[in-house]
Each structure stands twice: as structure tokens, then as C-alpha cells.
């Protein structure tokens, strides 16, 4: 087994060390260690059922919502253990936002979708503050020009691609440090997918971004670091261009060249 750790992450935003995930007796993730930073978009690739989404969900404790799930090992955000008893999970999920596979806007207006988090977390001291947060979040999500004249319309009335950008805007609105994206384009058409990919490029550097994707071309386009998962293990992690052109592990090469997956 080659060394799969990535030596080029001097200031990781999040670090995982020897992470295992169990659902009851079944072990879904085995001994995964990885660093994620703000300068690079990190893609998790691998065949269906390989554990990439399960591992992604450990990074903001979404697995807490599954009664049988148990996580061991250490995951830190700015050096702080996110599984410590003192960690406020609501605050953690504001700092580590999540965008899901299927767009899931709230059944509220476009404005209220964005304003919901800032209201809960007390980020706006006035209506003018809230208006500014809504506008800046929608601008950063690449949606403002399309919806600025219909902020009172329901978020669910938007197209699928617009709904997904609204969900990204909703995550951005609480000023997260990390954004997790679980196959954010799998339900979208090619044009909407291209807009989300452009958005990921635009957000890089401001947030640490991790994207799970089953689309290797997408991983190659949007990420600078790629982690290949197989059967619950992290097989290889490194610079995206190297993973795709010169993988060190035979399993990685076989997956990338289409021998399985």
C-alpha cells in the first residue's frame, strides 16, 4: 500500500485521522485519514456504495441522524475535535454547510430560503442587514440576476438548477467555512451542471469545498485534489491531475480506465 496522505496541505481546514464508520455491526468506512483545505476543491470519487457519501457525512456529523451509526477516530475543524462532547452540532453545521444530491429548497419564498439561517443564528441586526445578506448570498450563488425581481416567489417554483444554486446560496448565507456537496449535479441537465461547476470555481479560496461525484470528468474539471474510495477504504489521495494521469494504485487506474465502477 502506498502512502495515501497528502503532504501538500500545510494548513488544513479539516483533518480526519483513522476514521471508521459503523452502521450497527457493519463497517462502512475503514481507517480513513485525509486533509481538506481552502485553496483546493477536493473531489471524492469511486463506485456506488464505496463509502464516499458516508465519509462526507462524517464531516458535519450528519451520520448523527442515523440511530445505528457510530463514528470512531478524529475529525477536526481548525484543530478542534468536531465529535467532542462540547461541540455544538447546530453551530458545526452552520460552519460546515451541506448541499445534497436532490435540490431541497424550503417551501418558502426565495428570500426566506436564504434568510432562514441568518435569522436563526442572529447574523442580521436589522431588515436592511438581512436584505444585504440575501442579496450577497444570491450573488455568490450566481442566482441574483435571475431572481432579484421575484424574491417573494416560492423557491420550489424555480428550475432544478436554480433550486440547487438557491440551496448553495442558503448554505453560504450563514458564512460557513466549509461546503460539502453530495453529487450536487446528478439530478441536473448539462447546462445547469455547467453553472454549478462555474460556481464551484468562483467559491474556491473563500470556502473549503468537498464534492462527492460519480462523474470523473466533473472531478477532473472542478477539483485540484481527488480522493479515490473503494469498498469503504481511501485507496489514494493526491493532486487531481496526477490521480487521473498517473495513479499510483492499480485499483485507481482500473477505475479511471473503466475496468469497474
C-alpha positions, -999 to 999 in steps of 0.1 A, spaced: 0 0 0 15 33 -10 13 64 13 -21 80 5 -17 110 28 -14 143 10 18 161 21 8 194 3 -17 206 29 3 227 53 -28 245 68 -57 221 66 -92 235 74 -104 200 83 -84 169 91 -96 133 95 -74 107 112 -82 70 113 -119 75 109 -142 44 109 -179 44 104 -202 16 115 -239 10 109 -247 -15 136 -223 -43 131 -215 -34 95 -183 -13 90 -189 12 61 -156 32 64 -122 18 73 -94 39 87 -97 70 65 -73 99 70 -75 130 49 -69 167 50 -91 194 33 -81 230 28 -95 262 15 -71 266 -15 -82 234 -32 -115 219 -41 -114 182 -31 -134 156 -50 -143 122 -36 -147 96 -64 -154 59 -65 -180 33 -75 -215 34 -60 -216 21 -24 -179 27 -19 -184 50 12 -177 84 -3 -210 99 7 -209 82 41 -175 97 48 -186 131 36 -214 130 61 -190 125 90 -175 159 83 -206 177 96 -220 149 118 -249 142 95 -245 105 105 -257 115 140 -292 114 124 -289 76 118 -296 57 151 -273 28 143 -243 49 131 -211 51 151 -180 70 142 -145 65 156 -113 83 150 -107 120 150 -121 148 128 -110 184 135 -121 218 122 -94 243 127 -78 219 151 -110 214 172 -125 179 176 -159 181 160 -171 149 178 -162 163 213 -190 165 238 -186 203 239 -192 207 202 -225 225 193 -238 205 164 -261 233 152 -231 256 151 -210 230 134 -235 226 106 -235 263 101 -197 263 98 -197 231 76 -226 235 52 -241 207 31 -257 207 -4 -275 175 -12 -279 154 -43 -315 165 -49 -322 202 -46 -342 207 -14 -354 243 -11 -377 250 18 -414 256 8 -409 293 14 -401 323 -7 -367 326 -24 -359 354 1 -369 333 31 -349 304 19 -318 325 22 -328 345 52 -338 314 73 -302 306 86 -291 341 93 -323 347 113 -318 315 134 -282 323 140 -288 360 147 -265 372 119 -286 402 110 -295 431 133 -320 447 110 -341 442 79 -315 461 59 -288 437 72 -309 408 62 -316 422 27 -279 426 22 -271 391 33 -298 377 9 -285 397 -20 -248 389 -14 -256 352 -9 -277 351 -41 -249 369 -60 -223 345 -47 -245 316 -57 -248 331 -92 -286 335 -89 -292 372 -81 -298 384 -116 -323 356 -124 -344 361 -92 -340 396 -80 -374 407 -92 -392 377 -77 -378 372 -43 -413 367 -29 -419 337 -52 -416 302 -38 -382 286 -40 -398 254 -52 -411 272 -83 -375 276 -97 -360 252 -122 -339 223 -108 -306 240 -115 -318 273 -100 -331 254 -69 -296 238 -64 -280 272 -67 -306 285 -42 -295 257 -18 -259 267 -22 -269 303 -15 -287 291 16 -256 273 28 -234 304 20 -258 328 39 -246 317 73 -210 323 64 -197 288 65 -161 278 64 -166 245 46 -192 235 20 -199 198 14 -216 189 -18 -230 154 -23 -234 148 -60 -249 182 -64 -253 179 -102 -266 143 -106 -302 155 -109 -294 184 -133 -291 188 -170 -257 197 -187 -264 234 -188 -274 236 -151 -244 214 -143 -220 238 -160 -234 266 -140 -228 247 -107 -193 239 -118 -186 276 -126 -200 284 -92 -176 259 -75 -147 276 -93 -159 310 -81 -163 299 -45 -129 282 -43 -105 300 -19 -133 316 1 -145 282 14 -130 247 17 -151 227 -7 -156 190 -9 -176 174 -37 -187 138 -40 -192 129 -76 -197 98 -96 -187 117 -127 -149 115 -132 -149 142 -159 -166 165 -134 -140 157 -107 -112 165 -132 -129 198 -142 -137 212 -107 -111 198 -83 -75 202 -75 -73 173 -51 -90 139 -57 -96 111 -32 -105 76 -46 -126 54 -24 -132 17 -28 -151 -7 -5 -150 17 24 -113 25 22 -94 55 9 -72 40 -18 -54 70 -30 -55 108 -24 -35 134 -43 -33 161 -69 -62 156 -93 -41 158 -125 -18 131 -111 -46 109 -99 -61 109 -134 -29 107 -155 -5 87 -133 -23 69 -104 0 51 -80 -25 24 -72 -37 -3 -96 -73 -1 -82 -74 36 -90 -61 30 -125 -86 3 -132 -115 25 -120 -103 55 -140 -99 35 -172 -134 20 -168 -125 -16 -158 -151 -15 -130 -174 10 -113 
